[in-house]
Amino acid sequence: MKIVAVALTLALAVTAVPLTAPVASAAAIADQDARNRINLAGRQRMLTQRMSKAACMIHMGIDVERHKVVLSDAAILFSETHSALQKGGGAHVLSPETDGDILAKLAEVDALWADLKIAVEEFQSTQSETSLQSIARLNVPTLVKMHEAVGLIQASYSDGVIDPLLAKTINVAGRQRMLTQRASKEACFIAAGVSAVESHNSLKNTVSLFDSSLVDLMEGNPDEGIVPPVIDDLAWQLETVQDTWSELKPIFGSAMQSGAVSMDDLETIAAINDTLLSQANDAVWFYNNY
């Protein structure tokens, strides 16, 4: 199972790039940098939820060793990507950020991440319910602030660098990754009795947003600035996401209705969730590299 977790981390971290890619123009380089930046900033939202979900699964005794790897890898990837978004570099060799508003927003994320990171590290050491409660308290504010940063990045790089419709679509497709982890985290927190009321209240919105966004991505939504699938392979990928999502959605629906999640349901979520995330991530990279 550890191999599965590591393989997914690599899939989330690395993009396939042709080894013999032609020399690109300055405009093409700027366009690709903008796509990468929106994508990777969007992935940060997902990582806040992935860490929280993994910690909860460990607490509940679900596939513990694999989720320890998931938690560790997600925390490392968040830190590395956050630095790259600010200073440049990283696996995708981002250029240093120069927009003052974006840098200020990322600095706000810094402060929240510092506290969440401490809670994650404490949980890794103690696996105490107190540290899990700290993660439950801190993960959503960090997610919200990172989402604000993604919006600023999308707006800034849509201004003459990248097609605004593509920028919005990458953002929404990237948000789907986060929602796969958030729904699973919320289900786990309900089962664990940690932030259970808040998780139960928010799960409906999480599922509804995933559903509506998936329809927008599959069909296009001009009113929302979302382009339809640009290639047949992407359309097929989105259908694959829909198929896998349909396996999990009844569990989330039951949790919304009853306010309870069984251990059997948690094990099913754990077994399917990474596949769904990987498929959603592949869809984002279709947009990123088109």
C-alpha positions in Angstrom: 0.0 0.0 0.0 3.0 2.3 0.6 3.9 2.0 -3.0 0.4 3.2 -4.0 0.8 6.3 -1.8 4.3 7.1 -3.2 3.1 6.6 -6.8 0.3 9.0 -6.3 2.5 11.6 -4.8 4.8 11.4 -7.8 1.8 11.7 -10.1 0.7 14.8 -8.3 4.2 16.3 -8.2 5.6 15.6 -11.7 4.3 16.5 -15.2 5.3 14.5 -18.3 7.3 16.8 -20.6 8.8 15.8 -23.9 12.5 15.3 -23.6 13.1 16.9 -27.0 10.7 19.8 -26.7 11.4 22.6 -29.1 12.8 25.9 -27.9 9.8 28.0 -26.9 9.2 31.7 -27.4 9.1 34.1 -24.4 5.4 34.3 -24.7 5.0 30.5 -24.8 7.2 30.2 -21.7 5.2 32.8 -19.9 2.0 31.1 -20.8 3.2 27.7 -19.6 4.5 29.3 -16.4 1.1 30.8 -15.8 -0.7 27.5 -16.4 1.7 25.7 -14.0 1.3 28.4 -11.4 -2.5 28.3 -11.4 -2.5 24.5 -11.3 0.1 24.2 -8.5 -1.5 26.9 -6.4 -4.8 25.1 -6.9 -3.2 21.8 -5.8 -2.2 23.5 -2.5 -5.9 23.7 -1.6 -6.1 19.9 -2.1 -3.1 19.2 0.1 -4.7 21.0 3.1 -7.6 18.6 2.8 -5.4 15.5 2.0 -3.4 16.0 5.1 -6.5 16.4 7.2 -8.1 13.3 5.7 -5.0 11.2 6.2 -4.7 12.2 9.8 -8.3 11.3 10.4 -8.0 8.0 8.7 -4.9 7.2 10.9 -6.9 8.2 14.0 -9.7 5.8 12.9 -7.3 2.9 12.2 -7.9 2.8 8.5 -4.9 1.7 6.4 -2.7 3.4 8.9 0.7 2.8 7.4 -0.3 4.1 4.0 -2.0 7.1 5.4 1.2 8.0 7.4 3.0 8.1 4.1 0.2 10.2 2.6 0.3 12.7 5.5 4.1 13.1 5.4 4.3 13.4 1.6 1.4 15.9 1.5 3.1 18.1 4.1 6.4 18.1 2.3 4.8 18.8 -1.0 2.8 21.7 0.4 6.0 23.3 1.9 8.0 22.9 -1.3 5.3 24.2 -3.6 4.5 27.2 -1.3 8.2 28.2 -1.5 8.2 27.8 -5.3 5.1 29.9 -5.7 6.8 32.7 -3.8 10.5 32.4 -4.8 10.4 30.4 -8.0 12.0 27.1 -8.8 10.6 23.8 -7.6 9.8 20.7 -9.7 8.2 22.8 -12.4 10.8 25.6 -12.3 8.3 28.5 -11.7 9.6 32.0 -12.1 9.7 34.1 -8.9 6.4 35.8 -8.1 6.6 39.6 -8.6 2.9 40.6 -8.0 2.8 42.4 -4.6 -0.8 41.4 -3.9 -0.2 37.8 -4.6 2.9 37.8 -2.4 1.0 39.5 0.4 -1.7 36.8 0.2 0.8 34.0 0.1 2.4 35.6 3.2 -1.0 35.3 4.9 -1.0 31.6 4.0 2.5 31.3 5.5 1.1 32.3 8.9 -1.7 29.8 8.8 0.4 27.0 7.4 2.9 27.5 10.2 0.3 26.6 12.7 -1.2 23.8 10.7 2.2 22.3 10.1 2.9 22.3 13.8 -0.4 20.5 14.4 0.5 17.9 11.6 3.9 17.3 13.1 2.5 16.9 16.6 0.0 14.4 15.2 2.7 12.5 13.5 4.5 12.2 16.8 1.6 11.6 19.2 -1.4 10.6 17.1 -3.4 12.3 19.8 -7.0 13.4 19.5 -6.0 16.8 20.7 -3.6 17.3 17.7 -6.3 16.0 15.3 -8.7 18.6 16.7 -6.0 21.2 16.0 -5.8 20.0 12.4 -9.6 20.1 12.2 -9.6 23.7 13.5 -6.8 24.9 11.2 -7.2 23.2 7.9 -10.3 25.1 6.6 -8.9 28.6 7.3 -5.7 27.6 5.5 -7.7 26.2 2.6 -9.8 29.4 2.4 -6.7 31.7 2.4 -5.1 29.5 -0.3 -8.2 29.6 -2.4 -8.1 33.4 -2.2 -4.5 33.2 -3.4 -5.5 31.0 -6.4 -8.1 33.6 -7.3 -5.5 36.4 -7.3 -3.1 34.3 -9.4 -5.8 33.4 -11.9 -6.8 37.1 -12.2 -3.2 38.4 -12.5 -2.0 35.9 -15.1 -5.2 36.2 -17.1 -4.2 39.8 -17.8 -2.4 39.4 -21.1 -0.5 36.2 -20.2 -2.9 33.3 -20.5 -6.4 33.0 -22.0 -8.8 34.0 -19.2 -11.2 31.2 -20.0 -8.4 28.6 -19.8 -7.2 30.1 -16.6 -10.6 29.8 -15.0 -11.0 26.3 -16.3 -7.7 25.2 -14.8 -8.7 26.7 -11.5 -12.1 24.9 -11.4 -10.6 21.6 -12.6 -7.9 21.9 -10.0 -10.5 22.6 -7.3 -12.1 19.2 -8.1 -9.0 17.6 -6.6 -9.5 19.5 -3.4 -13.2 18.5 -3.2 -12.4 14.8 -3.5 -10.2 15.1 -0.4 -12.6 17.5 1.4 -15.6 15.2 1.1 -13.6 12.2 2.3 -12.2 14.3 5.2 -15.6 15.4 6.2 -17.0 11.9 6.1 -14.0 10.7 8.3 -14.5 13.6 10.8 -18.2 12.7 11.1 -17.2 9.1 11.9 -14.5 10.2 14.3 -16.7 12.7 16.1 -14.2 15.5 15.5 -15.8 18.7 14.1 -18.6 16.3 13.3 -21.4 19.0 13.2 -19.3 21.3 11.0 -18.3 18.5 8.7 -21.9 17.2 8.4 -23.1 20.8 7.6 -20.4 21.4 4.9 -20.5 17.9 3.2 -23.6 18.8 1.3 -22.0 21.9 -0.2 -18.8 19.9 -1.0 -20.7 17.2 -2.9 -23.0 19.7 -4.6 -20.0 21.8 -5.8 -18.2 18.8 -7.1 -21.3 17.7 -9.0 -22.0 21.1 -10.6 -18.4 21.7 -11.5 -18.0 18.3 -13.1 -21.0 19.0 -15.3 -19.5 22.4 -16.2 -16.2 20.8 -17.1 -17.8 18.0 -19.2 -20.2 20.3 -21.1 -18.6 23.7 -20.8 -20.3 26.7 -19.2 -19.8 30.0 -21.0 -21.6 32.0 -18.2 -19.0 30.7 -15.7 -16.1 31.1 -18.1 -15.5 27.3 -18.4 -14.5 25.9 -21.7 -15.7 22.4 -22.9 -13.2 19.6 -23.2 -10.5 20.6 -25.6 -9.6 17.1 -26.8 -11.4 13.7 -26.9 -9.0 12.3 -24.3 -9.9 14.9 -21.8 -13.6 14.2 -22.4 -12.9 10.6 -21.7 -10.9 11.4 -18.6 -13.7 13.5 -17.2 -16.1 10.6 -17.8 -13.7 8.3 -15.9 -13.8 10.8 -13.0 -17.6 10.7 -13.1 -17.7 6.9 -13.0 -15.4 6.7 -10.0 -17.2 9.6 -8.2 -20.5 7.6 -8.6 -19.0 4.9 -6.4 -18.4 7.3 -3.6 -21.3 9.6 -3.9 -23.9 7.3 -2.3 -21.7 7.0 0.8 -21.6 10.8 1.1 -25.3 10.9 0.5 -26.0 8.5 3.3 -23.7 10.5 5.6 -25.6 13.7 4.7 -28.9 12.0 5.5 -28.1 10.1 8.6 -25.2 12.1 10.1 -23.2 8.9 10.5 -20.5 7.1 8.7 -19.7 3.4 9.4 -16.2 1.8 9.4 -17.2 -0.1 6.3 -18.0 3.1 4.5 -14.7 4.6 5.7 -12.8 1.6 4.3 -14.5 2.0 1.0 -13.7 5.7 0.9 -10.1 4.9 1.6 -10.0 2.2 -1.1 -11.4 4.4 -3.8 -10.4 8.0 -2.9 -6.9 8.0 -4.2 -8.0 6.6 -7.5 -10.5 9.4 -7.8 -7.9 12.0 -6.9 -5.4 10.6 -9.4 -8.1 10.7 -12.2 -9.1 14.3 -11.3 -5.4 15.3 -11.2 -4.9 13.8 -14.7 -7.7 15.9 -16.0 -6.1 19.1 -14.7 -2.9 18.3 -16.5 -4.7 17.9 -19.8 -5.7 21.5 -19.5 -2.3 22.5 -18.2 -0.4 21.0 -21.1 -2.9 21.5 -24.0 
